[in-house]
Amino acid sequence: MVDRQPHLRRRNACIIVLGDIGRSPRMEYHASSLLDEGFNVDIIGYVETKPIDALLLSGPKCKINELTAVPDTNLTPKLKYIFKTIWQTLSLLIALVSIRRPNFLLVQNPPAIPTLVVCYLYCTVTRTKLIIDWHNYTYSILALTAGEKSFIVKLAKWVEHRFGAKANAHFCVTKAMQEDLKVNWKINHAVVLYDRPPSQFHPIELSQKHELFMKLSKDYPQFLPKNCLDFKESGVIESTALTQKLINGNVLYKNNRTAIIISSTSWTPDEDFGILLKALEEYETTASENSSLYPELLCIITGKGPQKQQYVDKVNDLKWKKVSIITPWLETEDYPTAVASADLGVCLHWSSSGLDLPMKVVDMFGCGLPVCAINFKCLKELVIHGQNGFVFDNHRELADQLKFWFENFPSNPSLLESKETFRRNLQEFQSLRWRENWRLNALPIFNSFI
């Protein structure tokens, strides 16, 4: 029988993030896109960081169902993990029974435990379609710290194999992962949905950079002008270490200004910040010996994670003259501006599976920012050495790339050809944004379950 009132069909979606929603941008973009297509969206996850405004300002169409954080206990590590699994299982079940009945669950993996098990059981009972968005593999991440022979790693791999294959549809982030799911997991219909930059990641005017530098100078003296004399007699009404605003409103870069590199990290074992520290140490030595050739370098490292404090302590002990490092937690609206204000991006993400790509590079490319990225198996699906950035295997190669890019900064004539190649290729990358790519590759899958 033909449905003559398709507009009355139920259009409810539920998105599961067993992590911080605000630090799960891909799932936030899924939710925002579904809302734009007229879906009601329930999001289940932790709220440790403010989600994007597109979700917060959608009224009753978007409901964020916050999970209660797992309490701290004095249990042994094994018992603590068991307690955490039980707690999250019950929390997830309680949240699922309280939402609007969805047409489908869209589940972020990892983590697989207990997410895939709980969501599969819920979908079986309620006859809801299950869709998995494969960002990486749980077992490969756990293996970084627990070892491949660990029981928990073997359990995670079994859960991903067993319950992952039962989903009705799959998205994945690379062609390499699509092939791996097909060959090793017997999942033949995974759709590659590349991360693409949303509209807020784009090149900006110098005046916008100046406003950010002025804002950051309130908390970080590295942005304050080195000469604290009043500039008003020369027509300057505002000044930072990098820029100056004239009385007529124009903003100019300063001569011999500081250069900025930016990196976003989760401060976990799969992102070895020590590589960047060693590369910066080598740059510091070379730049100090050739002060007129190399600018001062300000390194902005954003993000939260378990290893952050130990590296912050190391940074605080450094006595460098040409390199400084700050580790701010930027507000949601400031992060795209900071990326667009930098002169070079650095990505330390090394995939535990070798099959996923760093979203931070996608954001940088969206802003027109070239990137130095550490090499791994499928990185070439995003970063092509010498075409839109640089690829390095160790700290020495990264140091050489920093020295190459910043020698005689900002007007090294030998870089003109490279910069033009990067600009042209990044401009082409920016032509396809998240929204258009999602509508082309993801929306047909979601609509098939209405």
C-alpha positions as CSV (number, residue, x, y, z in Angstrom):
1,M,0.0,0.0,0.0
2,V,1.4,3.4,-1.0
3,D,1.9,5.9,1.8
4,R,0.0,9.0,0.7
5,Q,1.1,11.1,3.6
6,P,4.9,10.7,3.8
7,H,5.2,13.9,5.8
8,L,3.5,12.1,8.7
9,R,6.1,9.3,8.9
10,R,8.1,9.1,12.1
11,R,11.5,10.8,11.6
12,N,13.3,10.2,14.8
13,A,17.0,9.6,15.1
14,C,19.1,8.6,18.1
15,I,22.9,9.2,18.3
16,I,25.0,7.3,20.8
17,V,28.3,8.7,22.0
18,L,29.8,6.8,24.9
19,G,32.1,9.7,25.5
20,D,32.1,13.5,25.6
21,I,29.6,14.8,23.1
22,G,31.4,18.2,22.8
23,R,34.6,16.4,21.8
24,S,32.9,14.2,19.3
25,P,32.6,16.6,16.4
26,R,31.8,14.1,13.7
27,M,28.7,12.9,15.7
28,E,27.7,16.5,16.4
29,Y,27.8,17.2,12.7
30,H,25.7,14.1,12.0
31,A,23.1,15.4,14.5
32,S,23.2,18.9,13.0
33,S,22.7,17.6,9.5
34,L,19.8,15.3,10.6
35,L,18.1,18.3,12.2
36,D,18.5,20.3,9.0
37,E,16.7,17.4,7.2
38,G,13.7,17.6,9.5
39,F,14.6,14.7,11.9
40,N,14.0,14.8,15.7
41,V,17.3,13.9,17.3
42,D,18.1,12.4,20.7
43,I,21.8,12.4,21.6
44,I,23.0,10.1,24.4
45,G,26.4,10.8,25.9
46,Y,28.5,12.6,28.5
47,V,28.4,16.4,28.6
48,E,31.9,17.5,29.8
49,T,32.4,20.1,27.0
50,K,29.8,22.4,25.6
51,P,28.2,20.9,22.5
52,I,27.9,23.1,19.3
53,D,25.3,25.8,19.2
54,A,23.4,24.0,16.3
55,L,22.4,21.4,18.9
56,L,21.8,23.6,21.8
57,L,19.6,26.1,19.9
58,S,17.4,23.6,18.2
59,G,14.8,23.5,20.9
60,P,12.7,20.3,21.4
61,K,13.8,18.9,18.1
62,C,17.2,18.0,19.7
63,K,17.3,16.5,23.1
64,I,20.7,15.8,24.8
65,N,20.3,12.9,27.2
66,E,23.3,13.3,29.6
67,L,24.8,10.1,31.0
68,T,25.9,10.2,34.6
69,A,29.7,10.0,35.0
70,V,31.1,6.7,36.4
71,P,31.9,7.3,40.1
72,D,35.5,7.1,41.3
73,T,36.2,3.9,43.3
74,N,39.1,2.4,45.2
75,L,38.8,-1.0,43.3
76,T,41.6,-2.8,41.6
77,P,42.0,-2.0,37.9
78,K,40.2,-5.1,36.8
79,L,37.3,-4.7,39.2
80,K,37.2,-1.0,38.3
81,Y,36.8,-1.9,34.6
82,I,34.0,-4.4,35.4
83,F,32.2,-1.8,37.6
84,K,32.6,0.8,34.8
85,T,31.1,-1.6,32.2
86,I,28.1,-2.4,34.4
87,W,27.5,1.3,35.3
88,Q,27.6,2.3,31.6
89,T,25.4,-0.6,30.5
90,L,22.7,0.4,33.0
91,S,23.1,4.1,32.3
92,L,22.8,3.5,28.5
93,L,19.7,1.3,28.9
94,I,17.9,3.8,31.1
95,A,18.6,6.5,28.6
96,L,17.4,4.4,25.7
97,V,14.1,3.6,27.3
98,S,13.4,7.3,28.0
99,I,13.9,8.7,24.4
100,R,11.4,9.1,21.5
101,R,11.3,5.8,19.7
102,P,13.8,6.2,16.9
103,N,13.8,4.9,13.3
104,F,17.5,4.1,13.8
105,L,20.4,4.3,16.3
106,L,23.6,5.8,15.0
107,V,26.4,4.5,17.2
108,Q,30.0,5.8,17.4
109,N,32.6,3.1,17.6
110,P,34.9,3.1,19.5
111,P,34.1,2.3,22.3
112,A,32.5,-1.1,21.5
113,I,32.1,-2.1,25.2
114,P,29.3,-2.0,26.2
115,T,27.9,0.2,23.4
116,L,27.6,-2.3,20.6
117,V,26.1,-5.0,22.8
118,V,23.5,-2.7,24.5
119,C,22.5,-1.0,21.2
120,Y,22.2,-4.3,19.4
121,L,19.9,-5.8,22.1
122,Y,17.8,-2.6,22.2
123,C,17.4,-2.6,18.4
124,T,16.5,-6.3,18.4
125,V,13.7,-5.8,21.0
126,T,12.3,-2.5,19.5
127,R,12.9,-3.4,15.8
128,T,15.0,-0.3,15.4
129,K,17.7,-0.2,12.7
130,L,21.3,-0.1,13.9
131,I,23.9,2.0,12.1
132,I,27.6,2.0,13.2
133,D,30.0,4.8,12.4
134,W,33.4,3.3,12.5
135,H,36.0,5.9,13.5
136,N,38.6,3.3,14.6
137,Y,38.8,-0.1,16.4
138,T,38.4,-0.4,20.1
139,Y,40.7,-3.3,20.4
140,S,43.6,-1.6,18.6
141,I,43.3,1.5,20.9
142,L,43.3,-0.8,24.0
143,A,46.3,-2.7,22.7
144,L,48.4,0.4,22.9
145,T,48.4,0.2,26.7
146,A,47.2,-3.3,27.6
147,G,49.1,-5.3,24.9
148,E,47.6,-7.3,22.1
149,K,47.5,-10.5,24.2
150,S,45.5,-8.9,27.0
151,F,42.1,-10.5,27.8
152,I,40.3,-7.1,27.5
153,V,41.8,-6.6,24.0
154,K,40.7,-10.0,22.8
155,L,37.2,-9.4,24.3
156,A,36.9,-6.0,22.6
157,K,37.9,-7.5,19.3
158,W,35.4,-10.3,19.7
159,V,32.6,-7.8,20.5
160,E,33.4,-5.7,17.5
161,H,33.5,-8.7,15.2
162,R,30.4,-10.3,16.7
163,F,28.1,-7.4,17.1
164,G,29.5,-5.0,14.5
165,A,28.6,-7.3,11.7
166,K,24.9,-7.4,12.9
167,A,24.3,-3.7,12.1
168,N,22.0,-2.7,9.3
169,A,24.4,-0.1,7.9
170,H,27.9,1.1,8.3
171,F,29.9,4.3,7.8
172,C,33.7,4.4,7.9
173,V,36.2,7.1,7.6
174,T,38.6,5.8,5.0
175,K,38.8,3.5,2.0
176,A,41.4,1.5,3.8
177,M,39.0,0.9,6.7
178,Q,36.3,0.0,4.2
179,E,38.5,-2.7,2.7
180,D,39.6,-4.0,6.1
181,L,36.0,-4.3,7.2
182,K,35.2,-6.2,4.0
183,V,38.2,-8.6,4.1
184,N,38.6,-9.2,7.9
185,W,35.2,-8.5,9.3
186,K,32.9,-9.7,6.5
187,I,31.2,-6.4,6.4
188,N,30.6,-5.8,2.7
189,H,28.4,-2.7,2.6
190,A,30.3,0.0,4.6
191,V,30.0,3.5,3.1
192,V,33.1,5.7,3.1
193,L,32.1,9.0,4.7
194,Y,35.1,11.2,4.7
195,D,35.4,13.9,7.3
196,R,35.0,17.2,5.6
197,P,35.4,20.7,7.2
198,P,32.1,22.3,8.3
199,S,31.5,25.9,7.2
200,Q,33.0,27.5,10.4
201,F,36.5,26.3,9.3
202,H,37.5,28.8,6.6
203,P,40.2,31.4,5.9
204,I,39.7,34.7,7.7
205,E,40.7,38.3,7.4
206,L,43.7,39.7,9.3
207,S,41.3,41.9,11.4
208,Q,39.7,38.7,12.8
209,K,43.1,37.3,13.7
210,H,44.0,40.6,15.5
211,E,40.8,40.4,17.5
212,L,41.7,36.8,18.6
213,F,45.3,37.9,19.5
214,M,43.9,40.8,21.6
215,K,41.6,38.4,23.4
216,L,44.3,35.8,24.1
217,S,46.7,38.5,25.2
218,K,44.6,38.9,28.4
219,D,45.6,35.4,29.5
220,Y,48.8,34.7,27.6
221,P,51.6,37.3,27.7
222,Q,53.1,35.8,24.5
223,F,50.6,37.8,22.5
224,L,51.4,41.1,24.2
225,P,53.6,43.6,22.3
226,K,57.2,43.5,23.2
227,N,57.5,47.2,23.2
228,C,55.0,48.5,25.8
229,L,55.5,52.2,24.7
230,D,52.3,54.0,23.6
231,F,52.0,53.8,19.8
232,K,49.3,56.5,19.4
233,E,51.7,59.0,17.9
234,S,52.3,56.7,15.0
235,G,48.6,56.1,14.3
236,V,48.5,52.7,16.1
237,I,45.6,52.3,18.5
238,E,46.0,48.5,19.3
239,S,49.0,46.3,19.2
240,T,49.9,42.6,19.8
241,A,53.1,40.7,19.3
242,L,52.0,40.0,15.8
243,T,49.6,42.7,14.6
244,Q,48.8,46.4,15.0
245,K,45.5,48.2,14.3
246,L,45.7,51.7,12.9
247,I,43.5,54.6,13.7
248,N,41.8,54.2,10.3
249,G,40.7,50.7,11.3
250,N,43.2,48.9,9.1
251,V,45.2,46.0,10.6
252,L,48.7,45.1,9.6
253,Y,51.2,42.4,10.4
254,K,54.3,43.7,12.3
255,N,57.7,43.4,10.7
256,N,59.7,40.5,12.2
257,R,56.6,39.1,13.8
258,T,56.3,35.9,15.7
259,A,55.2,32.9,13.7
260,I,52.5,30.6,14.9
261,I,52.1,26.8,14.7
262,I,49.1,25.1,16.0
263,S,48.3,21.5,17.0
264,S,45.3,19.9,18.6
265,T,45.9,16.7,20.6
266,S,44.0,14.4,22.9
267,W,47.1,13.9,25.0
268,T,46.9,10.1,24.7
269,P,49.5,7.4,23.7
270,D,48.5,7.5,20.1
271,E,49.7,11.1,19.9
272,D,53.3,11.4,21.0
273,F,53.7,15.0,21.9
274,G,57.4,14.3,22.7
275,I,58.1,14.2,18.9
276,L,57.0,17.9,18.7
277,L,59.0,18.9,21.8
278,K,62.2,17.4,20.3
279,A,61.6,19.0,16.9
280,L,61.0,22.4,18.6
281,E,64.2,21.9,20.6
282,E,66.1,21.4,17.4
283,Y,64.4,24.5,15.9
284,E,65.3,26.5,19.1
285,T,69.0,25.6,18.7
286,T,69.2,26.4,15.0
287,A,67.1,29.6,15.4
288,S,69.3,30.8,18.3
289,E,72.4,30.3,16.3
290,N,70.9,32.0,13.2
291,S,68.7,34.6,14.8
292,S,68.3,36.8,11.8
293,L,67.1,33.9,9.6
294,Y,64.4,32.4,11.8
295,P,61.5,34.0,13.6
296,E,60.4,33.5,17.2
297,L,57.9,30.6,17.2
298,L,54.7,30.4,19.3
299,C,53.3,26.9,19.5
300,I,49.6,26.7,20.4
301,I,48.6,23.2,21.6
302,T,44.9,22.7,22.3
303,G,42.9,19.8,23.7
304,K,42.3,17.8,26.9
305,G,43.5,14.4,27.9
306,P,45.3,12.2,30.4
307,Q,48.9,13.0,29.5
308,K,48.5,16.8,29.4
309,Q,49.8,17.7,32.8
310,Q,53.0,15.7,32.5
311,Y,53.8,17.5,29.3
312,V,52.8,20.9,30.7
313,D,55.2,20.3,33.5
314,K,58.0,19.6,31.0
315,V,57.1,22.8,29.0
316,N,57.2,24.9,32.2
317,D,60.8,23.8,32.8
318,L,62.0,24.9,29.4
319,K,64.2,28.0,29.1
320,W,64.0,28.6,25.4
321,K,64.4,32.0,23.8
322,K,63.1,31.5,20.3
323,V,60.3,29.1,21.0
324,S,57.3,29.4,23.4
325,I,54.5,27.0,24.0
326,I,51.0,27.6,25.4
327,T,48.3,25.0,26.0
328,P,44.9,26.8,26.1
329,W,41.5,25.2,26.1
330,L,39.8,27.4,23.4
331,E,36.2,28.2,23.4
332,T,34.2,26.5,20.6
333,E,33.9,29.7,18.6
334,D,37.6,30.6,19.0
335,Y,39.1,27.3,17.9
336,P,38.4,27.7,14.1
337,T,39.7,31.3,14.3
338,A,42.9,30.1,16.0
339,V,43.4,27.5,13.3
340,A,42.9,30.1,10.6
341,S,45.3,32.5,12.3
342,A,48.3,30.0,12.4
343,D,51.1,29.8,9.8
344,L,51.5,26.0,9.9
345,G,49.6,23.1,11.5
346,V,51.2,20.1,13.1
347,C,49.4,16.7,13.5
348,L,50.8,14.0,15.8
349,H,47.9,11.6,15.4
350,W,49.2,8.1,14.8
351,S,46.4,5.7,14.1
352,S,46.3,2.7,16.3
353,S,44.7,0.7,13.5
354,G,46.4,2.6,10.7
355,L,42.9,3.0,9.2
356,D,41.5,6.3,10.4
357,L,42.4,9.9,9.6
358,P,42.8,12.9,11.9
359,M,39.8,15.3,11.8
360,K,42.1,18.1,13.1
361,V,43.9,18.0,9.7
362,V,40.5,18.3,7.9
363,D,39.8,21.4,10.0
364,M,43.2,22.9,9.2
365,F,42.7,22.3,5.5
366,G,39.3,23.9,5.7
367,C,41.0,27.0,7.0
368,G,43.6,26.8,4.2
369,L,46.4,25.9,6.6
370,P,49.2,23.6,5.4
371,V,50.0,20.7,7.8
372,C,53.0,18.7,8.9
373,A,51.6,15.3,9.8
374,I,53.2,12.1,11.2
375,N,53.1,9.3,8.7
376,F,51.0,6.1,9.0
377,K,49.3,3.6,6.8
378,C,46.5,5.5,5.1
379,L,47.5,9.1,5.7
380,K,47.9,9.6,1.9
381,E,44.1,9.5,1.6
382,L,44.3,13.0,3.2
383,V,47.8,14.5,3.3
384,I,50.0,14.3,0.2
385,H,53.6,15.3,0.8
386,G,54.6,18.4,-1.0
387,Q,51.0,19.0,-2.4
388,N,49.0,20.1,0.6
389,G,51.4,19.6,3.5
390,F,54.4,17.6,4.7
391,V,54.7,14.1,6.0
392,F,57.3,13.1,8.6
393,D,58.4,9.9,10.3
394,N,60.4,11.3,13.2
395,H,61.3,14.5,15.1
396,R,64.3,15.2,12.9
397,E,62.2,15.3,9.7
398,L,59.6,17.5,11.5
399,A,62.4,19.9,12.6
400,D,63.7,20.1,9.1
401,Q,60.2,20.9,7.8
402,L,59.8,23.7,10.4
403,K,63.2,25.2,9.5
404,F,62.4,25.0,5.8
405,W,59.0,26.7,6.2
406,F,60.1,29.4,8.6
407,E,63.5,30.3,7.2
408,N,63.5,34.1,6.3
409,F,59.9,34.2,7.4
410,P,57.5,35.5,6.2
411,S,58.9,36.2,2.7
412,N,61.2,33.5,1.7
413,P,61.2,33.6,-2.2
414,S,62.2,29.9,-2.4
415,L,58.8,29.0,-0.8
416,L,56.6,30.9,-3.3
417,E,56.1,27.9,-5.6
418,S,55.4,25.5,-2.7
419,K,53.0,28.0,-1.1
420,E,51.1,28.5,-4.3
421,T,50.8,24.7,-4.8
422,F,49.5,24.3,-1.3
423,R,47.0,27.2,-1.7
424,R,45.6,25.8,-4.9
425,N,45.2,22.3,-3.6
426,L,43.7,23.4,-0.3
427,Q,41.3,25.7,-2.1
428,E,40.1,22.6,-4.1
429,F,39.7,20.7,-0.8
430,Q,37.6,23.4,0.6
431,S,35.1,23.2,-2.3
432,L,33.4,20.2,-0.7
433,R,32.2,20.8,2.8
434,W,30.7,18.4,5.4
435,R,27.1,19.3,4.6
436,E,27.3,18.6,0.9
437,N,29.4,15.4,1.4
438,W,27.0,14.2,4.1
439,R,23.9,14.8,1.9
440,L,25.5,12.9,-1.0
441,N,26.8,9.9,1.0
442,A,24.9,9.6,4.3
443,L,21.4,11.0,3.8
444,P,20.3,8.2,1.4
445,I,21.2,5.6,4.1
446,F,19.2,7.4,6.8
447,N,16.2,8.0,4.5
448,S,16.1,4.3,3.6
449,F,15.1,3.5,7.2
450,I,12.2,5.8,7.3
